[in-house]
Amino acid sequence: MALSLLTDVEVRAREALAASSIYVLREIEVDLDGGAIRLTGNVDSFYHKQLAQELVKNVLDGVEVVNALRVVYNRERSQPRRAWE
């Protein structure tokens, strides 16, 4: 693929994630990796990991998407804080 086409692909992937109503998806990093798009960063769930991949795939028909996102559970959000902590 020509460099300008690859740059366009990267921009479209970033725009798709930035338009998401799920805030954590807006923080995902998008990079070119050869002829593929690589998604990196941390998300809260496997659902968000899959959702990010599908959002990008939908706007980049035929472009390989490498999903290198890490699922990191936020314990602070899932467990109430005790008064003595």
C-alpha positions as CSV (number, residue, x, y, z in Angstrom):
1,M,0.0,0.0,0.0
2,A,1.2,3.5,-0.7
3,L,2.2,5.6,2.3
4,S,-0.7,8.1,1.8
5,L,-3.2,5.2,1.8
6,L,-1.7,3.8,5.0
7,T,-1.8,7.2,6.7
8,D,-5.5,7.5,5.7
9,V,-6.2,4.1,7.2
10,E,-4.5,5.1,10.5
11,V,-6.5,8.3,10.6
12,R,-9.8,6.5,9.9
13,A,-9.1,3.9,12.7
14,R,-8.3,6.7,15.2
15,E,-11.5,8.6,14.2
16,A,-13.6,5.5,14.7
17,L,-12.3,5.0,18.2
18,A,-12.5,8.7,19.1
19,A,-16.2,8.7,18.1
20,S,-17.0,5.9,20.5
21,S,-19.3,6.6,23.5
22,I,-17.1,4.3,25.6
23,Y,-14.3,6.6,27.0
24,V,-11.7,3.9,27.4
25,L,-11.8,3.2,23.6
26,R,-10.8,6.8,22.9
27,E,-7.5,6.2,24.7
28,I,-6.4,3.3,22.5
29,E,-3.2,3.9,20.5
30,V,-3.3,3.2,16.8
31,D,-0.1,2.5,14.8
32,L,0.8,1.2,11.5
33,D,2.6,-2.2,11.6
34,G,3.7,-3.0,8.1
35,G,0.4,-3.1,6.1
36,A,-1.7,-3.7,9.3
37,I,-3.1,-1.5,12.0
38,R,-2.0,-2.3,15.6
39,L,-4.2,-1.4,18.6
40,T,-2.3,-1.0,21.8
41,G,-3.1,0.2,25.3
42,N,-5.2,-1.0,28.3
43,V,-8.9,-1.7,28.4
44,D,-11.2,-2.7,31.3
45,S,-12.7,-5.9,29.8
46,F,-12.5,-8.5,27.0
47,Y,-15.7,-7.0,25.7
48,H,-14.0,-3.6,25.2
49,K,-11.0,-5.3,23.6
50,Q,-13.3,-7.0,21.1
51,L,-15.4,-3.9,20.6
52,A,-12.4,-1.8,19.7
53,Q,-11.3,-4.4,17.1
54,E,-14.7,-4.6,15.5
55,L,-15.1,-0.8,15.4
56,V,-11.8,-0.5,13.5
57,K,-12.5,-3.4,11.2
58,N,-15.8,-1.9,10.2
59,V,-14.2,1.3,8.9
60,L,-11.1,-0.4,7.4
61,D,-12.5,-3.0,5.0
62,G,-9.8,-5.5,4.1
63,V,-7.1,-4.1,6.3
64,E,-5.6,-6.5,8.9
65,V,-6.1,-5.4,12.5
66,V,-3.6,-6.6,15.1
67,N,-5.3,-6.4,18.5
68,A,-2.5,-6.1,21.1
69,L,-4.8,-4.5,23.8
70,R,-4.3,-5.6,27.4
71,V,-7.2,-6.2,29.6
72,V,-6.5,-4.7,33.1
73,Y,-9.3,-4.9,35.6
74,N,-9.6,-1.8,37.8
75,R,-10.0,-3.2,41.3
76,E,-10.8,0.3,42.7
77,R,-13.9,0.5,40.7
78,S,-15.1,-3.0,41.3
79,Q,-14.7,-3.1,45.1
80,P,-16.0,-0.5,47.5
81,R,-13.3,1.3,49.5
82,R,-13.3,0.6,53.2
83,A,-13.2,3.5,55.7
84,W,-9.9,2.4,57.2
85,E,-8.1,2.3,53.8
